[in-house]
Amino acid sequence: MKPFTATIFLWIISILLYSQNKIQWKIFDDNEGEYNFQSIFYVSEKGQKAIFTIPHNKLFRKTKHSIFVRNYNSDMTSYSELGIPPESPQLVSIKGFRDYNVILGSMDDNNTENNAVYSKDNKIVITDNEMNPLITKSFSLHNQHNRFKNLPEIIISSDSNYLIIVNSELQNTQRLSLSYCPEIKYIDVYDKDLTHVWSDSIDSEIVFGRKLQVSDYNFNFFENQLIVTASYEDMFYFKNNAEIFVAAFDKPQSFKILIKKEFPYEGLTYRTLFADSGKIIFSGYSFKCATFSSTNPKRILFYLSKDLKFPDAEPVYKYFKINSDFGKKFPNVKSSFKKNFVSPQRLFYKNNKLYYFNDWLVGTAYGSNTCEFGKIILMSFDMEGNIEWIKDIDKSVTIIGLENEPVQYPNVFLTDNGLDIFYYDNIDNVNSNKLKPLRNGVKKLCLVNAKVAPNGDIIKSIIVNVGDEYVKPDLSMTKKINDNTYLFVGAGTTVTNKGDYSGFFRPEK
């Protein structure tokens, strides 16, 4: 093939590969450096909402708001800016619930990031799309020696119809350094019309019968019941086996324990999923803490579920010993399960199928800025807890220079046809399927979209070659608008294109 003909051929192939899978980047207008883009906190078919701040180092200049929201139209070509109302708390975070803005925070602004304990009121302000306050509520401490642990937690119910607000209050903190400091959670629930429908408190010792180490609380509001899940694990004394709890409150201070499942070992790592249908699903590992670092640790992979529509029925529970028999059944991922705890980072439920997603972080070299990534592990369970398939996406990426940017974990989304996964890889790995580490910065770093079908089939395509486009997406900020549109946020990688960018990606069907 003549050189010119070969060039034309490669050019045509390049157009076929990249013409559809492309992000059209647009820089955020920051009004000549006066604003700092923070995040996009709400997306819909009609538009997006983003948070900006005004730096405090502007000398001799008054600023009305140090934080404000932009309401963008659907394609982000125009926007309006709205400052938060004066009723807002001093230490501020902003979330979205349906089309409302939920401004939450503390009236204590003297806190440090590493010690999130507050001695003044927590507060929320819920506004309409024009920042008019609809709900203003302060949460006061119940004792002068109590402290709020963190800001209010905002949770959206599985059907998106309820806003759950959780305030965690540490009791008698003057004894914090001397003995166990109990914690009580105060729960408020609003419906989609912002009607207050629930107010309650939860003391773990009363509800779950455990004084110490009850953690990993999850909340849902389903058919006029508050559903609370939590777990207990003995990671210090190795004397008690781990447990998972589910409690259903039909009215405040009136509850029934639906699940109290004890596991064979004291260690526990898992995720919780609330499905719209009323199912609660747990999946992950139970393991022997004393052998955590041994070459043949004792551990099981488990599936546990409960259908809230049948509260008297027994939960579905199945487990799999991670041993040689497990490796023989799934030889393609045998080494991954032998060497690593493949605990899920995300669970997804669709059409009576549970998808289990894990990104295998190989590790970081101590004292260096190098991070190595391994495989993405994917599993599918049926509703009886049987494993339908286990697949992996093999990638070998060594990223150098992490001191200036966060580690880029993959992001994954549920679609009508399975899963959409976005992750970084070496462009040579995707093209040749021969794993080659990425040791030369962003030159060969590419963003890949892996489409996972319900039967486990995987199709990969390159979206962005960062070395060519000079914009690196921040995967943690990726938002799904619908099955055909994703919104990406990225940052320029060169001196000439510094700044924050947004762009839409529309996968091929």
Residue, then its C-alpha position, 0 to 999 in steps of 0.5 A: m500500500k502506497p504511503f499516501t493511500a495508507t494515510i487516507f485509509l487510516w484517516i477514514i478508520s479514525i473518523l469511523l472510530y471517533s465520529q460518533n464517540k466524541i465529547q464536544w467540550k465547551i469551557f465554563d464561562d467564569n467571568e474573567g476569573e472571578y468564579n470557581f466552578q465546583s460541581i454539577f448537582y442536578v441534571s434533567e432533560k430540561g437543564q442542569k444546575a451547577i455550583f460556583t463560588i466567588p473567591h474570598n481574596k478579592l481585595f476592596r470588592k464587596t460580594k453579595h454571595s460567596i456561593f451561587v447556582r447557575n441554571y443552565n438550559s438543556d444544551m448548556t448554551s445559556y444560563s441564569e445565576l442565582g445567589i443562595p438566600p440569606e437564610s442559608p447556613q454559614l457552612v454550606s453544601i447544596k444538593g438536589f431533590r426533584d427540581y428543588n434546591v436543598i441547601l444544607g449545612s451548619m451554623d458553626d463555621n469554625n470547623t476543620e475538615n478533619n474533625a467534622v464535629y459541630s457545636k451549633d445548629n445544623k440547618i437546611v433551606i429548601t428552595d424552588n428553582e428561583m431560590n425562593p425559600l420554601i422550607t427553612k428548618s434548624f436542628s438544635l442539639h439536645n444537650q449542651h455537651n452533645r455535638f453534631k457529627n457531620l452536616p445533615e445527610i440528604i438521602i433520596s428514596s429509591d422511588s425519588n418521591y421522598l427526601i430523607i434528612v438525617n442528623s447524627e448527634l454524638q452524646n456527652t462528647q466531654r467523655l469522648s476521649l475516656s469512653y464510648c460516645p453513643e450516637i443518636k440519629y434524628i430522621d425527618v422525611y418530606d414528600k415530593d410536595l415538601t409535606h413533612v411526613w416523618s420525624d423520629s430518632i434512632d438509638s442503635e442500642i435500643v433498635f439493634g441491641r448493639k452498643l458498640q460499632v453499629s455502622d453503615y446506616n442506610f435509609n429508605f422510605f417505602e409505602n409509608q414506612l421508614i426502612v433502616t439498615a445497619s451492620y455490626e462487625d468486630m474488627f478489634y477483638f475478633k470474638n463476635n461474628a458480623e451481623i446485618f440488620v433491617a428494621a421497618f418503622d410503621k410509625p415513629q418509635s414502632f419498629k419490627i426487625l425484618i433481618k438480623k443475619e449473622f455471618p460466619y466471620e467477624g469481618l464484613t465488606y458489602r453494599t446495600l441496594f434499595a430497589d423500587s419494587g421493595k426489594i432490599i439487596f446486600s452483597g459482598y464479603s464476610f471474612k476472618c479478620a485474623t487471616f486478612s493478609s494471609t495467602n489463603p484467607k477464610r472468606i465467603l461471597f454472599y447474597l442476601s435479599k428481602d422483599l418488603k412486600f412480603p415481610d413475614a417471608e424468610p430472606v433469601y441468602k446464599y453464599f460461596k466459599i472463595n476456594s479452589d472450587f470457586g476458582k474452577k467454576f470461574p477460571n477466567v477470574k480465579s487469580s483476581f478472587k484468590k489475591n483480592f477482596v473483590s468487594p462491590q463498589r456499586l450494586f444495580y438492579k434491573n429486570n430481576k437481575l443484580y449487577y455487582f461492580n468492582d474496580w480492582l485497585v492494585g495499590t500505590a507505592y508507599g511514599s510515591n505518587t504512582c498508582e496502579f489499577g488492575k481489572i474491573i470485575l463484574m457479576s450477575f446474580d438472579m433473585e435466588g442468589n445464584i451467580e449467572w456469570i462473572k466477567d472482567i475488563d482487563k486494564s493495566v494502568t500505572i498513573i504517575g503524578l497523582e499528587n496534583e489530581p484525584v485518583q480516577y476510579p471508573n464510573v458506572f450507570l444502569t441502562d435499559n440494556g445493561l451497564d455503561i462503564f467509563y474508565y481510563d486505560n492505555i490506548d495501546n491496551v484497547n487497540s491491541n488487547k496486550l496490556k501495557p502500563l501507562r507511564n508517560g503522563v496523559k499522552k496515551l491516556c484514553l477514556v473508554n466506554a464499556k457496554v455490558a449486556p444483561n448476558g455479560d457480553i462486553i463491547k468497548s469503544i474509545i471516547v476521548n484520547v486525552g493526549d489529543e484533546y487536551v481535556k481530561p474528564d473527571l469521572s466522579m462528576t459524570k452525570k447520566i441524563n438518559d440512556n442516550t446522553y451523558l454529561f461530562v466535566g473535565a479540566g484542561t491539561t495544558v497551559t493554553n487551555k486551562g480551565d473547566y469544561s463540560g461536554f455531552f456524550r451520546p453513545e452509539k446504540 
